[in-house]
């Protein structure tokens, strides 16, 4: 029960931190002719049927090893800001907590699925895990972000629809 509360509190904190960023992206995403995809769209996507806690280890490894490449252009005051990235929360896009159960829905998460579909297509979006990231070396405007981790035949692929 305590783990569930901790996870929910982390999710709420991450969502609040991303609220402003999401509002800006929602306004500009529809006006851009092509969405920039940092890290490139995943190829050879494979669907993961069972997704238990053991699947989070490869997701975390992909974040740790691929953030330097995907977020290479993220700087703060002229210095790299992606170092010491922290993964705050992770959600499967095809199982977002949008309601339908006994708990109230978490509003706004469907936008991240829409961003992913618009950037790389429905197949990639439905297979992806949404990760909320914090960049402690970055000032407030870039301190929070998100990315998608998608299982592919060669391995897990990190990408984001945020223009960096």
Secondary structure as GFF3:
##gff-version 3
##sequence-region A 1 164
A	DSSP	alpha_helix	2	29	.	.	.	ID=ss1
A	DSSP	alpha_helix	55	70	.	.	.	ID=ss2
A	DSSP	beta_strand	75	76	.	.	.	ID=ss3
A	DSSP	beta_strand	79	80	.	.	.	ID=ss4
A	DSSP	beta_strand	85	92	.	.	.	ID=ss5
A	DSSP	three_ten_helix	93	95	.	.	.	ID=ss6
A	DSSP	alpha_helix	110	120	.	.	.	ID=ss7
A	DSSP	alpha_helix	122	127	.	.	.	ID=ss8
A	DSSP	beta_strand	128	135	.	.	.	ID=ss9
A	DSSP	three_ten_helix	140	142	.	.	.	ID=ss10
A	DSSP	beta_strand	144	151	.	.	.	ID=ss11
A	DSSP	beta_strand	156	159	.	.	.	ID=ss12
###
